[in-house]
C-alpha cells in the first residue's frame, strides 16, 4: 500500500481508470464476437463503433483496430 499522499491519490485514479477501461474492453470484445457469429450490418456497425472507442482510449493500437474493422467488413461482403 502506498504511504505518500500523492501515491494514494494515484492508486485511486488508477482504480477508476482500470474499471472504465475494463468496461470498454469487455464491450468491444463481446460486440466483435457477436458480429462474427451473426454478421448483420447493425451488429458489425456496433462492433466497429466499439472498436473505434477502444482505440480512442488507447486500449489497442490504431493499426489493430483497423485490422479488426477490415476483417469485420469482409464478413458483410461474404454474407451478401
N, C-alpha and C positions, 0 to 999 in steps of 0.2 A: 504494500500500500504506500502511496506517496505521502511524504511528510510535509513538503513545502506547499504553500498556499497556491502557487501557480500550477504545481503539478496536480493538485486535487482538482482544480478547475479544468485542466487539460483532460483529466480522466473523465470528468462529467461530460465534456464536449465530445470526447471520443465515443462514449457510450451512446449518446444521442445520434451521432453520425453513423455509427455502426448499425443501429437499429433502422435508420432511414435507408441506408444503402442496402440492407438485407431485404427490406420490403420491395425495393425497386428490382433487385436481382431475382427474387422469387417470382415476382410478377412477370418479368420478361421471359424467364425460363419456362414458366407454365404456359404462357401465351404462345411461345415458339413450339412447344411440344404439342399443344392443341392444334396449331396451324399445320404442323406436319402430319398429324393423324387425319385431320379433315380439312384439306386445303380449299376453303371457301375464300372469297375475296374479302369478306369482313374480318375473318379470323386472321388472314395474312396482313391486312392493314392494321389491325390492333397489335399484332406482333411486331410489325415494322415500327410502329409508334413507340412501343415499349423499348425496343432495341435502341432507337434514337435517344430516348430519355436516359437509358443506361449509359450510352456513350457520352451524353452531355454531362452526366455526373461522374465521368471518368471511372466507371466501373468496368469498362472494357475499352480496348484501343479502337480508334475510329476505323482502322482497316478491318478489324474483326467484325465490327458492326456492318460494314459494307459487304463483307463476305456472307454474313448471315442473311442480310436482306436480299442479296443476289440469289442465294440458294432458295429462299422463300419465293422469290418472284419466278423462279424456274418451275416451282410447283404449280403455279397458276397456268402456265403455258401447257403443262402436261395434262392438267385436268380439263382444259377447254377443248 
